[in-house]
Amino acid sequence: MLNEFWASATTTYKVLVFSAMGLIALGIILNIVGNTSHNQGLAVASLPVIGLGLILHIAGIVVRGQTIRKNLKR
């Protein structure tokens, strides 16, 4: 089951993973653009976007752990 987790993963998990990756990438891009253009406001505004992505990543880990635990009990 662990080798094929993505194929059998729930839609909730997949949405959390892609949302987290997208927000982290967007935050990094905003940070790079803000720092290269010397726009301090944009650079600081990117930090909550990265933080939200990390929170979604942790939520994805929790969802995956619960799914694995539930399947191991069977």
Residue, then its C-alpha position, 0 to 999 in steps of 0.5 A: m500500500l505504501n508504494e502505491f499511496w498516491a494512486s489510492a490517496t483521497t481527493t482531500y489529500k491530493v488537493l492539500v498537497f497541490s495547494a500547499m505546493g502552489l502556495i509555497a511556490l507562489g510565496i517564493i516567487l513573490n519573495i524573489v520578485g520583491n527582493t530583486s525589485h527592492n519592494q520591501g512590502l511585496a517581500v514581506a507579504s510573501l511570508p504569510v503565503i509561504g506560511l499558509g502553504l506550510i500549514l497546508h503541507i502539515a495538514g496533508i501529513v495529518v490526513r495521510g497519517q490518518t489514512i495509513r493508520k485506518n488502513l493498517k487496522r484492517 
